[in-house]
Amino acid sequence: MYSLYIKEIVMSTLHEQITQAYESYLEEAAKFDDKGNKAAATRARKALGNLAKLGKSRRAEIQEKKNAM
């Protein structure tokens, strides 16, 4: 039961990390698109890479939880 609670905390934290990474991407993409800031393009690509990693982790957690049901 305790491990399930810990996993739920980790999942919500991971969800929050995904949300933050997406918001970061939107912010940097806007800087690049609107202002032509080249450094923002690099940060936007980095945020997208981070989103991909977080997405894979979240998918694995969801699958694990589904299989445990």
Secondary structure as UniProt FT lines:
FT   HELIX           2..35
FT   HELIX           38..68
//
